[in-house]
Amino acid sequence: MNQVLTQAYHPLGEIVQNYYTAREAIKKLGIPRSTFYDLVKANQIPRVTVPSRRQVFYPKQRIDELAEERARLVGEVEQTPERFVFVLPQRDDLEQLVGIERMYFHESIIVSPEEQQEQLSYNPEAIHVLKDTKTNTVVAGVSLSPIKPDVLEKLIRLEIDEAQVKPTDYLPYTVDAPLDCYVIDFVVRPGPNATYYGSKLLQATLDYFIELLNRGVVIRSIYASVISTFGERLVKDLHFTLIQSDWAREHEAFRHSYVLDLENVESKTRFIQKYVRQRRNLERMKKAAQKPDSSMIVELDFPPPLAAVDGVPPLKQRTDLASR
């Protein structure tokens, strides 16, 4: 909601005393600039305009309340880190996840809870949520899965979007060969704690890839398409490589496809280095387990074979002895 302040009724001194500029508000909240404007867009932070100064201000009272809420949560989490869990979703969790998606995306690309549940019948681990166990609230979620190769090709070529991926296009995690995965969704509940939620979700997702690797599921590449500045910043921070960006579509300012190569042994990305190192360790352990254990080899000391006596073969000797 945008209110207008006139200097006739609100002298500059009063405005300065009761309102923050955008820069002051962002500093007070300790959040990224993009997160701040997401809150403004979601009407969680009201904005007021002074026409004569062509300047926008934000109520100090509201900003201070959000800053206190964020500080309180961070303090509580430091004392109870197990409060947030990364889990497979229940039906109610899917409904909350879709609610978060609707805060960011146009209805045309929203996948219903019913369809998401059907996706899970083809890959039971396709969706995870970050949940606040204290409030039983989903604060973030990620959807990623192997996809049928022809459908994956259309996604990264920007010929289709995620809403056009059918549940039957999802594939389960398997151990028979390296897999290519696609990130369908990565969303965080907007608010002053969005940055914290986002970092927790990202770390949990990266840890999940290591967990899959330890189970024998090898991921070769991770693909993603981004349609927001948040997503663009995230994939760049993780050193994804741009594939294609020539997308023009209603309801989206842009759509870019990216890939992260988890087999790049020369990568400077810490996560890829960790992944490659763990994969090598597991391969060495597997090879070592396949080699025979020298400690289990026993050398048997047999007596020398019997020799012929007076031209009689050994077996004949035993027969003769047995008959005596």
Protein Blocks (a to p, Z undefined) as FASTA:
>chain_A
ZZdddfklmcfklmmmmpccfklmmmmnopafklmmmmmmnopaccdddfklopacddfk
lmmmmmmmmmmmmmmmmmmmmlpccddddfklmmmmmmmmmmmmcfklcccfklmmmmmm
mmmklpccdddfklopafbdcddddddfklmmmmmnopacfklpcfklpccddfkbccdd
ddfbdcddedjklmmmmmmmmmmmmmmmmmmmmnopacfbdcdddfbfklmmmmmmnopa
cfbfcdcdehiabdcdddddfklmkbcbfklmmmmmmmmmmmmmmmmmmpccfklpccdd
dddddddeehiafklmmmmmmmZZ
